[in-house]
Each structure stands twice: as C-alpha cells, then as structure tokens.
Amino acid sequence: MSLPPLAVRTGRAALRASLEDLPAGSLVAVACSGGADSLAVAATLAFVGRHAGWRTAAFLIDHNMQAGSADVTQRAAQQCRDLGLESIVVKQVDVAQGPAAGGPEAAARTARYAALDELAREHGA
C-alpha cells in the first residue's frame, strides 16, 4: 500500500494538530467555495474527521452577485457530499451595495464572514 502524497499527509497532520483538543463528537465545519483550496481542506477534514470521531460539515455561502451563483454553490455542495462531509449547509447572503471601502469584494467578504459566524453559532461548530 502506498502512502498519499506528502502534501496530503502534511495537510492531514496540520489539521489534526490544530484541533487536537477537540473531543470526539465535536462538529468541525469548513467554509467551502468550491475552489481547489477549499475543496482540498474539505477533503482533509472529511478524512481526518472520520478518524477523529468528529462530526463534519461544510458551510457554503452564495453571495448572489453573479448570474448562476446558486448553481455554482450547489455544485460545490455536491462535491462536499461526495467527499464524505456529513452536513452541508448553504446560505444565501445579501451583499451591501454601494460605495464600500474595498469595493464589492470587501463587501462580499464581510457578508461571508458574518454568515459563517452565524452558521457556526447556530450549528455549534
């Protein structure tokens, strides 16, 4: 049996180390956009969480700023299901429109972080 690539082993070890104090049964969630980076973290959580006895979730935020964003979010949600995460939560947010410091990307980030904080509290993650 061959080992997974070094990057995979390193990611798994880093996740285990950063959450080593969590007891089995804890809910650990990943914020997932569907991009390669967040899907890699989601895959890592699915693997490590299963072995640590954690409950696992993915929180996905649809900013609704582009046509088809709901489809993109649903595709990412399915990818997280396919990776083996137990709970998938999709939340649509309203991004404040108007002149904001940092522009629309900063406004989207602010809305996303607020939504993720809310989801973490609601679900006990």
The first five atom37 places (N, CA, C, CB, O) and aatype in JSON, in Angstrom:
{
  "aatype": [12, 15, 10, 14, 14, 10, 0, 19, 1, 16, 7, 1, 0, 0, 10, 1, 0, 15, 10, 6, 3, 10, 14, 0, 7, 15, 10, 19, 0, 19, 0, 4, 15, 7, 7, 0, 3, 15, 10, 0, 19, 0, 0, 16, 10, 0, 13, 19, 7, 1, 8, 0, 7, 17, 1, 16, 0, 0, 13, 10, 9, 3, 8, 2, 12, 5, 0, 7, 15, 0, 3, 19, 16, 5, 1, 0, 0, 5, 5, 4, 1, 3, 10, 7, 10, 6, 15, 9, 19, 19, 11, 5, 19, 3, 19, 0, 5, 7, 14, 0, 0, 7, 7, 14, 6, 0, 0, 0, 1, 16, 0, 1, 18, 0, 0, 10, 3, 6, 10, 0, 1, 6, 8, 7, 0],
  "atom_mask": [
    [1, 1, 1, 1, 1],
    [1, 1, 1, 1, 1],
    [1, 1, 1, 1, 1],
    [1, 1, 1, 1, 1],
    [1, 1, 1, 1, 1],
    [1, 1, 1, 1, 1],
    [1, 1, 1, 1, 1],
    [1, 1, 1, 1, 1],
    [1, 1, 1, 1, 1],
    [1, 1, 1, 1, 1],
    [1, 1, 1, 0, 1],
    [1, 1, 1, 1, 1],
    [1, 1, 1, 1, 1],
    [1, 1, 1, 1, 1],
    [1, 1, 1, 1, 1],
    [1, 1, 1, 1, 1],
    [1, 1, 1, 1, 1],
    [1, 1, 1, 1, 1],
    [1, 1, 1, 1, 1],
    [1, 1, 1, 1, 1],
    [1, 1, 1, 1, 1],
    [1, 1, 1, 1, 1],
    [1, 1, 1, 1, 1],
    [1, 1, 1, 1, 1],
    [1, 1, 1, 0, 1],
    [1, 1, 1, 1, 1],
    [1, 1, 1, 1, 1],
    [1, 1, 1, 1, 1],
    [1, 1, 1, 1, 1],
    [1, 1, 1, 1, 1],
    [1, 1, 1, 1, 1],
    [1, 1, 1, 1, 1],
    [1, 1, 1, 1, 1],
    [1, 1, 1, 0, 1],
    [1, 1, 1, 0, 1],
    [1, 1, 1, 1, 1],
    [1, 1, 1, 1, 1],
    [1, 1, 1, 1, 1],
    [1, 1, 1, 1, 1],
    [1, 1, 1, 1, 1],
    [1, 1, 1, 1, 1],
    [1, 1, 1, 1, 1],
    [1, 1, 1, 1, 1],
    [1, 1, 1, 1, 1],
    [1, 1, 1, 1, 1],
    [1, 1, 1, 1, 1],
    [1, 1, 1, 1, 1],
    [1, 1, 1, 1, 1],
    [1, 1, 1, 0, 1],
    [1, 1, 1, 1, 1],
    [1, 1, 1, 1, 1],
    [1, 1, 1, 1, 1],
    [1, 1, 1, 0, 1],
    [1, 1, 1, 1, 1],
    [1, 1, 1, 1, 1],
    [1, 1, 1, 1, 1],
    [1, 1, 1, 1, 1],
    [1, 1, 1, 1, 1],
    [1, 1, 1, 1, 1],
    [1, 1, 1, 1, 1],
    [1, 1, 1, 1, 1],
    [1, 1, 1, 1, 1],
    [1, 1, 1, 1, 1],
    [1, 1, 1, 1, 1],
    [1, 1, 1, 1, 1],
    [1, 1, 1, 1, 1],
    [1, 1, 1, 1, 1],
    [1, 1, 1, 0, 1],
    [1, 1, 1, 1, 1],
    [1, 1, 1, 1, 1],
    [1, 1, 1, 1, 1],
    [1, 1, 1, 1, 1],
    [1, 1, 1, 1, 1],
    [1, 1, 1, 1, 1],
    [1, 1, 1, 1, 1],
    [1, 1, 1, 1, 1],
    [1, 1, 1, 1, 1],
    [1, 1, 1, 1, 1],
    [1, 1, 1, 1, 1],
    [1, 1, 1, 1, 1],
    [1, 1, 1, 1, 1],
    [1, 1, 1, 1, 1],
    [1, 1, 1, 1, 1],
    [1, 1, 1, 0, 1],
    [1, 1, 1, 1, 1],
    [1, 1, 1, 1, 1],
    [1, 1, 1, 1, 1],
    [1, 1, 1, 1, 1],
    [1, 1, 1, 1, 1],
    [1, 1, 1, 1, 1],
    [1, 1, 1, 1, 1],
    [1, 1, 1, 1, 1],
    [1, 1, 1, 1, 1],
    [1, 1, 1, 1, 1],
    [1, 1, 1, 1, 1],
    [1, 1, 1, 1, 1],
    [1, 1, 1, 1, 1],
    [1, 1, 1, 0, 1],
    [1, 1, 1, 1, 1],
    [1, 1, 1, 1, 1],
    [1, 1, 1, 1, 1],
    [1, 1, 1, 0, 1],
    [1, 1, 1, 0, 1],
    [1, 1, 1, 1, 1],
    [1, 1, 1, 1, 1],
    [1, 1, 1, 1, 1],
    [1, 1, 1, 1, 1],
    [1, 1, 1, 1, 1],
    [1, 1, 1, 1, 1],
    [1, 1, 1, 1, 1],
    [1, 1, 1, 1, 1],
    [1, 1, 1, 1, 1],
    [1, 1, 1, 1, 1],
    [1, 1, 1, 1, 1],
    [1, 1, 1, 1, 1],
    [1, 1, 1, 1, 1],
    [1, 1, 1, 1, 1],
    [1, 1, 1, 1, 1],
    [1, 1, 1, 1, 1],
    [1, 1, 1, 1, 1],
    [1, 1, 1, 1, 1],
    [1, 1, 1, 1, 1],
    [1, 1, 1, 1, 1],
    [1, 1, 1, 0, 1],
    [1, 1, 1, 1, 1]
  ],
  "atom_positions": [
    [[0.85, -1.18, 0.0], [0.0, 0.0, 0.0], [0.9, 1.24, 0.0], [-0.97, 0.0, 1.23], [1.82, 1.35, 0.8]],
    [[0.61, 2.16, -0.89], [1.43, 3.36, -0.97], [0.82, 4.47, -0.11], [1.57, 3.83, -2.44], [-0.39, 4.51, 0.12]],
    [[1.69, 5.35, 0.34], [1.24, 6.49, 1.13], [0.67, 7.57, 0.23], [2.4, 7.06, 1.96], [1.02, 7.66, -0.95]],
    [[-0.22, 8.41, 0.78], [-0.68, 9.56, -0.01], [0.48, 10.52, -0.23], [-1.87, 10.28, 0.69], [1.5, 10.43, 0.46]],
    [[0.34, 11.43, -1.16], [1.41, 12.4, -1.41], [1.76, 13.19, -0.14], [1.0, 13.37, -2.53], [0.94, 13.33, 0.76]],
    [[2.98, 13.69, -0.09], [3.46, 14.44, 1.07], [2.54, 15.61, 1.41], [4.88, 14.95, 0.8], [2.29, 15.87, 2.59]],
    [[2.05, 16.32, 0.41], [1.18, 17.48, 0.68], [-0.1, 17.03, 1.39], [0.82, 18.21, -0.63], [-0.59, 17.74, 2.28]],
    [[-0.64, 15.89, 1.03], [-1.85, 15.37, 1.67], [-1.53, 14.97, 3.11], [-2.41, 14.15, 0.89], [-2.28, 15.31, 4.02]],
    [[-0.43, 14.27, 3.32], [-0.05, 13.87, 4.67], [0.22, 15.09, 5.55], [1.2, 12.97, 4.63], [-0.16, 15.11, 6.72]],
    [[0.85, 16.1, 4.98], [1.16, 17.32, 5.73], [-0.13, 18.05, 6.12], [2.07, 18.24, 4.91], [-0.26, 18.52, 7.25]],
    [[-1.07, 18.15, 5.19], [-2.34, 18.8, 5.48], [-3.12, 18.08, 6.56], [0.0, 0.0, 0.0], [-3.68, 18.71, 7.46]],
    [[-3.15, 16.78, 6.48], [-3.86, 15.99, 7.5], [-3.22, 16.18, 8.87], [-3.86, 14.49, 7.11], [-3.92, 16.35, 9.87]],
    [[-1.89, 16.14, 8.92], [-1.2, 16.31, 10.19], [-1.44, 17.71, 10.76], [0.32, 16.06, 10.02], [-1.62, 17.87, 11.97]],
    [[-1.45, 18.71, 9.9], [-1.68, 20.09, 10.36], [-3.09, 20.25, 10.92], [-1.45, 21.08, 9.22], [-3.28, 20.91, 11.94]],
    [[-4.07, 19.65, 10.27], [-5.44, 19.75, 10.76], [-5.58, 19.02, 12.1], [-6.42, 19.16, 9.73], [-6.18, 19.55, 13.04]],
    [[-5.03, 17.82, 12.17], [-5.09, 17.08, 13.44], [-4.44, 17.88, 14.56], [-4.4, 15.71, 13.3], [-4.99, 17.97, 15.66]],
    [[-3.27, 18.47, 14.29], [-2.55, 19.22, 15.32], [-3.32, 20.47, 15.76], [-1.17, 19.62, 14.82], [-3.34, 20.8, 16.94]],
    [[-3.95, 21.15, 14.81], [-4.63, 22.4, 15.16], [-5.93, 22.15, 15.93], [-4.93, 23.2, 13.9], [-6.42, 23.04, 16.61]],
    [[-6.47, 20.94, 15.83], [-7.73, 20.63, 16.5], [-7.59, 19.46, 17.47], [-8.81, 20.32, 15.47], [-8.58, 18.8, 17.79]],
    [[-6.38, 19.21, 17.93], [-6.12, 18.03, 18.75], [-6.89, 18.01, 20.07], [-4.66, 17.92, 19.04], [-7.09, 16.95, 20.65]],
    [[-7.32, 19.17, 20.56], [-8.04, 19.23, 21.84], [-9.54, 18.97, 21.7], [-7.84, 20.58, 22.46], [-10.23, 18.86, 22.71]],
    [[-10.04, 18.86, 20.47], [-11.47, 18.63, 20.29], [-11.82, 17.18, 20.62], [-11.89, 18.97, 18.86], [-11.17, 16.25, 20.14]],
    [[-12.85, 17.0, 21.42], [-13.26, 15.62, 21.71], [-14.05, 15.02, 20.55], [-14.1, 15.58, 22.99], [-14.59, 15.73, 19.7]],
    [[-14.09, 13.71, 20.54], [-14.93, 13.01, 19.56], [-16.36, 13.51, 19.71], [-14.86, 11.45, 19.75], [-16.81, 13.8, 20.82]],
    [[-17.05, 13.62, 18.6], [-18.42, 14.12, 18.6], [-18.54, 15.6, 18.34], [0.0, 0.0, 0.0], [-19.64, 16.1, 18.1]],
    [[-17.42, 16.32, 18.41], [-17.44, 17.76, 18.11], [-17.78, 17.97, 16.65], [-16.07, 18.42, 18.45], [-17.45, 17.16, 15.79]],
    [[-18.46, 19.09, 16.37], [-18.75, 19.45, 14.99], [-17.66, 20.37, 14.48], [-20.15, 20.11, 14.86], [-17.41, 21.44, 15.05]],
    [[-17.02, 19.95, 13.4], [-15.99, 20.76, 12.75], [-16.49, 21.09, 11.35], [-14.6, 20.01, 12.7], [-16.87, 20.2, 10.59]],
    [[-16.49, 22.36, 11.03], [-17.01, 22.8, 9.73], [-15.92, 23.48, 8.92], [-18.21, 23.76, 9.91], [-15.01, 24.1, 9.47]],
    [[-16.04, 23.35, 7.63], [-15.16, 24.03, 6.7], [-16.02, 24.98, 5.87], [-14.39, 23.0, 5.78], [-17.12, 24.64, 5.45]],
    [[-15.49, 26.18, 5.64], [-16.13, 27.1, 4.71], [-15.63, 26.72, 3.32], [-15.82, 28.63, 5.06], [-14.42, 26.69, 3.08]],
    [[-16.54, 26.43, 2.43], [-16.13, 25.92, 1.12], [-16.74, 26.75, 0.0], [-16.53, 24.46, 0.97], [-17.96, 26.95, -0.05]],
    [[-15.89, 27.22, -0.88], [-16.34, 28.0, -2.04], [-16.5, 27.13, -3.28], [-15.37, 29.12, -2.32], [-17.16, 27.53, -4.24]],
    [[-15.9, 25.96, -3.25], [-15.87, 25.11, -4.44], [-14.58, 25.25, -5.21], [0.0, 0.0, 0.0], [-14.35, 24.52, -6.18]],
    [[-13.72, 26.16, -4.79], [-12.41, 26.3, -5.4], [-11.48, 25.19, -4.94], [0.0, 0.0, 0.0], [-11.78, 24.47, -3.99]],
    [[-10.36, 25.06, -5.62], [-9.43, 23.98, -5.32], [-8.94, 24.01, -3.88], [-8.25, 24.04, -6.26], [-8.85, 22.96, -3.24]],
    [[-8.62, 25.18, -3.36], [-8.1, 25.27, -2.0], [-9.13, 24.82, -0.97], [-7.67, 26.7, -1.7], [-8.82, 24.01, -0.09]],
    [[-10.34, 25.34, -1.07], [-11.34, 24.97, -0.06], [-11.79, 23.52, -0.21], [-12.55, 25.9, -0.14], [-12.14, 22.88, 0.79]],
    [[-11.8, 22.99, -1.42], [-12.12, 21.58, -1.59], [-11.02, 20.68, -1.02], [-12.34, 21.26, -3.07], [-11.31, 19.6, -0.5]],
    [[-9.78, 21.13, -1.11], [-8.68, 20.37, -0.51], [-8.83, 20.33, 1.01], [-7.31, 20.97, -0.89], [-8.62, 19.29, 1.63]],
    [[-9.21, 21.47, 1.6], [-9.44, 21.5, 3.05], [-10.64, 20.63, 3.4], [-9.65, 22.95, 3.54], [-10.62, 19.92, 4.4]],
    [[-11.69, 20.68, 2.59], [-12.87, 19.85, 2.83], [-12.52, 18.36, 2.78], [-13.97, 20.17, 1.8], [-12.97, 17.59, 3.62]],
    [[-11.72, 17.96, 1.81], [-11.31, 16.57, 1.69], [-10.47, 16.16, 2.9], [-10.52, 16.34, 0.39], [-10.6, 15.05, 3.41]],
    [[-9.61, 17.06, 3.34], [-8.77, 16.78, 4.5], [-9.64, 16.62, 5.74], [-7.74, 17.91, 4.71], [-9.44, 15.7, 6.53]],
    [[-10.61, 17.52, 5.92], [-11.5, 17.42, 7.07], [-12.31, 16.13, 7.03], [-12.43, 18.63, 7.13], [-12.49, 15.48, 8.06]],
    [[-12.81, 15.76, 5.87], [-13.6, 14.54, 5.76], [-12.79, 13.33, 6.23], [-14.08, 14.33, 4.32], [-13.3, 12.47, 6.94]],
    [[-11.53, 13.27, 5.82], [-10.67, 12.14, 6.19], [-10.31, 12.17, 7.66], [-9.4, 12.13, 5.34], [-10.53, 11.2, 8.39]],
    [[-9.77, 13.3, 8.11], [-9.31, 13.41, 9.49], [-10.5, 13.31, 10.46], [-8.56, 14.74, 9.71], [-10.41, 12.65, 11.49]],
    [[-11.59, 13.97, 10.11], [-12.76, 13.94, 10.98], [-13.31, 12.55, 11.19], [0.0, 0.0, 0.0], [-13.71, 12.19, 12.3]],
    [[-13.31, 11.77, 10.15], [-13.8, 10.39, 10.24], [-12.94, 9.6, 11.24], [-13.78, 9.69, 8.84], [-13.47, 8.84, 12.05]],
    [[-11.62, 9.78, 11.18], [-10.71, 9.04, 12.06], [-10.69, 9.61, 13.49], [-9.3, 9.07, 11.48], [-10.39, 8.88, 14.43]],
    [[-11.0, 10.9, 13.64], [-11.01, 11.52, 14.97], [-12.36, 11.37, 15.67], [-10.66, 13.0, 14.85], [-12.47, 11.64, 16.86]],
    [[-13.36, 10.94, 14.93], [-14.69, 10.8, 15.51], [-15.46, 12.11, 15.58], [0.0, 0.0, 0.0], [-16.42, 12.22, 16.35]],
    [[-15.05, 13.08, 14.8], [-15.77, 14.35, 14.76], [-16.95, 14.25, 13.8], [-14.83, 15.5, 14.33], [-16.96, 13.43, 12.89]],
    [[-17.93, 15.09, 14.04], [-18.98, 15.31, 13.04], [-18.43, 16.38, 12.1], [-20.37, 15.74, 13.71], [-17.76, 17.31, 12.55]],
    [[-18.72, 16.27, 10.83], [-18.13, 17.19, 9.86], [-19.21, 17.9, 9.05], [-17.16, 16.45, 8.93], [-20.27, 17.33, 8.76]],
    [[-18.91, 19.13, 8.7], [-19.87, 19.93, 7.93], [-19.13, 20.84, 6.96], [-20.77, 20.76, 8.86], [-17.95, 21.16, 7.15]],
    [[-19.84, 21.24, 5.94], [-19.37, 22.28, 5.03], [-20.39, 23.4, 5.04], [-19.15, 21.73, 3.57], [-21.59, 23.15, 4.91]],
    [[-19.92, 24.62, 5.2], [-20.76, 25.8, 5.12], [-20.42, 26.5, 3.81], [-20.55, 26.75, 6.37], [-19.26, 26.86, 3.57]],
    [[-21.43, 26.69, 2.97], [-21.24, 27.33, 1.67], [-22.08, 28.59, 1.61], [-21.6, 26.36, 0.52], [-23.26, 28.58, 1.98]],
    [[-21.48, 29.66, 1.15], [-22.15, 30.95, 1.09], [-22.34, 31.33, -0.36], [-21.34, 32.03, 1.85], [-21.39, 31.38, -1.14]],
    [[-23.59, 31.61, -0.72], [-23.92, 32.12, -2.05], [-24.12, 33.62, -1.93], [-25.21, 31.42, -2.65], [-25.07, 34.08, -1.31]],
    [[-23.21, 34.37, -2.53], [-23.26, 35.84, -2.47], [-24.31, 36.42, -3.42], [-21.89, 36.42, -2.79], [-24.69, 37.58, -3.29]],
    [[-24.75, 35.61, -4.35], [-25.76, 36.04, -5.33], [-25.33, 37.32, -6.05], [-27.1, 36.26, -4.62], [-26.15, 38.21, -6.3]],
    [[-24.06, 37.4, -6.39], [-23.54, 38.59, -7.07], [-23.37, 38.37, -8.57], [-22.21, 38.99, -6.46], [-23.13, 39.32, -9.31]],
    [[-23.49, 37.12, -9.01], [-23.33, 36.82, -10.43], [-24.44, 35.87, -10.86], [-21.94, 36.2, -10.72], [-24.94, 35.07, -10.07]],
    [[-24.81, 35.97, -12.11], [-25.8, 35.03, -12.65], [-25.25, 33.62, -12.5], [-26.12, 35.36, -14.15], [-24.08, 33.37, -12.79]],
    [[-26.08, 32.71, -12.06], [-25.67, 31.32, -11.93], [-24.96, 30.99, -10.63], [0.0, 0.0, 0.0], [-24.47, 29.87, -10.46]],
    [[-24.9, 31.94, -9.7], [-24.16, 31.68, -8.47], [-24.78, 30.55, -7.66], [-24.1, 32.94, -7.62], [-24.07, 29.79, -7.0]],
    [[-26.1, 30.42, -7.71], [-26.76, 29.33, -6.97], [-26.33, 27.97, -7.53], [-28.3, 29.48, -7.04], [-26.15, 27.02, -6.78]],
    [[-26.17, 27.88, -8.86], [-25.72, 26.63, -9.47], [-24.3, 26.3, -9.04], [-25.81, 26.72, -11.0], [-23.98, 25.14, -8.76]],
    [[-23.44, 27.31, -9.0], [-22.05, 27.1, -8.58], [-22.02, 26.61, -7.13], [-21.23, 28.41, -8.74], [-21.27, 25.7, -6.8]],
    [[-22.83, 27.22, -6.28], [-22.86, 26.84, -4.87], [-23.4, 25.43, -4.72], [-23.72, 27.83, -4.07], [-22.87, 24.65, -3.92]],
    [[-24.43, 25.07, -5.46], [-24.98, 23.72, -5.37], [-23.99, 22.67, -5.88], [-26.3, 23.63, -6.16], [-23.92, 21.57, -5.35]],
    [[-23.23, 23.02, -6.89], [-22.2, 22.1, -7.4], [-21.13, 21.88, -6.33], [-21.55, 22.66, -8.71], [-20.69, 20.75, -6.12]],
    [[-20.72, 22.95, -5.65], [-19.74, 22.83, -4.57], [-20.31, 22.01, -3.42], [-19.31, 24.23, -4.07], [-19.6, 21.2, -2.82]],
    [[-21.59, 22.2, -3.11], [-22.24, 21.43, -2.05], [-22.2, 19.94, -2.39], [-23.69, 21.9, -1.85], [-21.92, 19.11, -1.53]],
    [[-22.49, 19.6, -3.65], [-22.45, 18.19, -4.05], [-21.04, 17.63, -3.95], [-22.98, 18.03, -5.48], [-20.85, 16.48, -3.55]],
    [[-20.05, 18.43, -4.31], [-18.66, 17.97, -4.19], [-18.33, 17.66, -2.73], [-17.69, 19.03, -4.76], [-17.64, 16.68, -2.44]],
    [[-18.82, 18.5, -1.82], [-18.57, 18.26, -0.39], [-19.27, 16.99, 0.07], [-19.04, 19.46, 0.45], [-18.71, 16.23, 0.86]],
    [[-20.48, 16.75, -0.41], [-21.18, 15.49, -0.1], [-20.36, 14.3, -0.61], [-22.61, 15.48, -0.73], [-20.18, 13.3, 0.08]],
    [[-19.88, 14.43, -1.84], [-19.11, 13.35, -2.46], [-17.82, 13.07, -1.7], [-18.8, 13.69, -3.91], [-17.33, 11.94, -1.7]],
    [[-17.27, 14.08, -1.05], [-16.05, 13.91, -0.25], [-16.34, 13.2, 1.06], [-15.4, 15.27, 0.02], [-15.43, 12.68, 1.71]],
    [[-17.61, 13.18, 1.46], [-17.98, 12.47, 2.67], [-18.28, 13.35, 3.87], [0.0, 0.0, 0.0], [-18.43, 12.84, 4.98]],
    [[-18.38, 14.65, 3.67], [-18.78, 15.51, 4.79], [-20.23, 15.2, 5.13], [-18.59, 17.02, 4.44], [-21.05, 14.97, 4.24]],
    [[-20.53, 15.18, 6.41], [-21.84, 14.71, 6.86], [-22.96, 15.71, 6.68], [-21.76, 14.32, 8.29], [-24.08, 15.34, 6.32]],
    [[-22.68, 16.97, 6.93], [-23.71, 18.0, 6.88], [-23.27, 19.1, 5.93], [-23.99, 18.58, 8.31], [-22.14, 19.58, 5.98]],
    [[-24.18, 19.48, 5.06], [-23.9, 20.53, 4.08], [-24.92, 21.64, 4.29], [-23.94, 19.98, 2.61], [-26.13, 21.39, 4.22]],
    [[-24.45, 22.84, 4.55], [-25.35, 23.96, 4.8], [-25.03, 25.06, 3.8], [-25.21, 24.48, 6.27], [-23.9, 25.54, 3.71]],
    [[-26.05, 25.46, 3.03], [-25.9, 26.54, 2.06], [-26.69, 27.74, 2.56], [-26.38, 26.1, 0.64], [-27.86, 27.61, 2.93]],
    [[-26.06, 28.88, 2.56], [-26.72, 30.11, 2.99], [-26.52, 31.18, 1.93], [-26.18, 30.59, 4.37], [-25.4, 31.4, 1.45]],
    [[-27.6, 31.82, 1.56], [-27.52, 32.94, 0.62], [-27.45, 34.22, 1.43], [-28.74, 32.95, -0.36], [-28.18, 34.39, 2.41]],
    [[-26.58, 35.14, 1.02], [-26.42, 36.4, 1.73], [-26.69, 37.56, 0.78], [-25.01, 36.52, 2.33], [-26.56, 37.45, -0.43]],
    [[-27.08, 38.66, 1.38], [-27.22, 39.91, 0.65], [-25.96, 40.72, 0.89], [-28.51, 40.7, 1.08], [-25.63, 41.04, 2.03]],
    [[-25.27, 41.04, -0.18], [-24.06, 41.83, -0.08], [-24.44, 43.29, -0.2], [-23.01, 41.42, -1.16], [-25.11, 43.69, -1.15]],
    [[-24.01, 44.08, 0.77], [-24.33, 45.51, 0.77], [-23.84, 46.14, -0.52], [-23.69, 46.22, 2.01], [-22.67, 46.0, -0.9]],
    [[-24.73, 46.82, -1.19], [-24.38, 47.52, -2.43], [-24.07, 48.97, -2.1], [-25.52, 47.41, -3.48], [-24.54, 49.5, -1.1]],
    [[-23.3, 49.57, -2.93], [-22.97, 50.98, -2.72], [-21.48, 51.14, -2.51], [0.0, 0.0, 0.0], [-20.73, 50.17, -2.55]],
    [[-21.08, 52.36, -2.29], [-19.64, 52.62, -2.13], [-19.14, 52.11, -0.78], [-19.35, 54.13, -2.27], [-19.4, 52.71, 0.26]],
    [[-18.44, 51.01, -0.81], [-17.87, 50.45, 0.41], [-16.35, 50.47, 0.28], [-18.39, 48.99, 0.66], [-15.8, 50.29, -0.8]],
    [[-15.71, 50.68, 1.4], [-14.25, 50.64, 1.4], [-13.82, 49.26, 0.93], [-13.66, 50.96, 2.82], [-14.24, 48.25, 1.5]],
    [[-12.99, 49.2, -0.08], [-12.53, 47.93, -0.6], [-13.35, 47.38, -1.74], [0.0, 0.0, 0.0], [-12.97, 46.38, -2.35]],
    [[-14.48, 48.01, -2.03], [-15.29, 47.61, -3.17], [-16.13, 46.38, -2.91], [0.0, 0.0, 0.0], [-16.3, 45.96, -1.76]],
    [[-16.66, 45.8, -3.98], [-17.58, 44.67, -3.85], [-16.94, 43.42, -3.24], [-18.15, 44.33, -5.2], [-17.62, 42.67, -2.55]],
    [[-15.66, 43.2, -3.48], [-15.01, 42.02, -2.9], [-14.94, 42.13, -1.39], [-13.59, 41.85, -3.48], [-15.16, 41.14, -0.69]],
    [[-14.64, 43.32, -0.88], [-14.61, 43.53, 0.56], [-16.01, 43.38, 1.15], [-14.02, 44.91, 0.9], [-16.17, 42.81, 2.23]],
    [[-17.01, 43.91, 0.45], [-18.39, 43.79, 0.93], [-18.81, 42.31, 0.97], [-19.36, 44.6, 0.02], [-19.47, 41.87, 1.91]],
    [[-18.42, 41.55, -0.04], [-18.75, 40.12, -0.08], [-18.05, 39.39, 1.06], [-18.35, 39.5, -1.44], [-18.65, 38.53, 1.7]],
    [[-16.8, 39.72, 1.3], [-16.04, 39.09, 2.39], [-16.7, 39.38, 3.74], [-14.58, 39.6, 2.4], [-16.84, 38.48, 4.57]],
    [[-17.1, 40.63, 3.96], [-17.76, 41.0, 5.21], [-19.06, 40.2, 5.39], [-18.06, 42.52, 5.23], [-19.32, 39.68, 6.48]],
    [[-19.86, 40.11, 4.33], [-21.12, 39.36, 4.4], [-20.85, 37.87, 4.64], [-21.93, 39.54, 3.11], [-21.56, 37.22, 5.4]],
    [[-19.83, 37.35, 3.98], [-19.49, 35.93, 4.12], [-19.05, 35.61, 5.55], [-18.38, 35.53, 3.11], [-19.51, 34.63, 6.14]],
    [[-18.17, 36.43, 6.1], [-17.68, 36.17, 7.46], [-18.81, 36.27, 8.47], [-16.57, 37.16, 7.83], [-18.87, 35.47, 9.41]],
    [[-19.71, 37.22, 8.3], [-20.86, 37.34, 9.21], [-21.74, 36.1, 9.11], [-21.68, 38.62, 8.89], [-22.2, 35.58, 10.13]],
    [[-21.98, 35.63, 7.89], [-22.81, 34.45, 7.69], [-22.14, 33.21, 8.28], [-23.09, 34.23, 6.21], [-22.81, 32.38, 8.89]],
    [[-20.84, 33.08, 8.1], [-20.12, 31.92, 8.65], [-20.15, 31.93, 10.17], [-18.67, 31.9, 8.15], [-20.33, 30.89, 10.8]],
    [[-19.97, 33.11, 10.77], [-20.06, 33.22, 12.24], [-21.45, 32.79, 12.71], [-19.76, 34.66, 12.7], [-21.58, 32.07, 13.7]],
    [[-22.47, 33.25, 12.01], [-23.84, 32.91, 12.37], [-24.08, 31.4, 12.25], [-24.83, 33.68, 11.47], [-24.68, 30.79, 13.14]],
    [[-23.62, 30.81, 11.16], [-23.8, 29.37, 10.98], [-23.05, 28.57, 12.05], [-23.31, 28.96, 9.58], [-23.56, 27.58, 12.56]],
    [[-21.85, 29.0, 12.38], [-21.09, 28.3, 13.41], [-21.82, 28.33, 14.75], [-19.69, 28.94, 13.56], [-21.88, 27.32, 15.46]],
    [[-22.38, 29.49, 15.09], [-23.15, 29.58, 16.34], [-24.41, 28.71, 16.27], [-23.54, 31.06, 16.62], [-24.7, 27.96, 17.2]],
    [[-25.14, 28.81, 15.18], [-26.38, 28.03, 15.04], [-26.17, 26.54, 15.14], [-27.04, 28.35, 13.74], [-26.99, 25.82, 15.7]],
    [[-25.06, 26.07, 14.58], [-24.83, 24.62, 14.49], [-23.87, 24.11, 15.56], [-24.29, 24.28, 13.12], [-23.62, 22.91, 15.64]],
    [[-23.32, 25.01, 16.37], [-22.4, 24.59, 17.42], [-21.07, 24.1, 16.89], [0.0, 0.0, 0.0], [-20.47, 23.18, 17.44]],
    [[-20.62, 24.72, 15.81], [-19.34, 24.3, 15.21], [-18.2, 25.12, 15.81], [-19.36, 24.47, 13.67], [-17.04, 24.93, 15.44]]
  ]
}
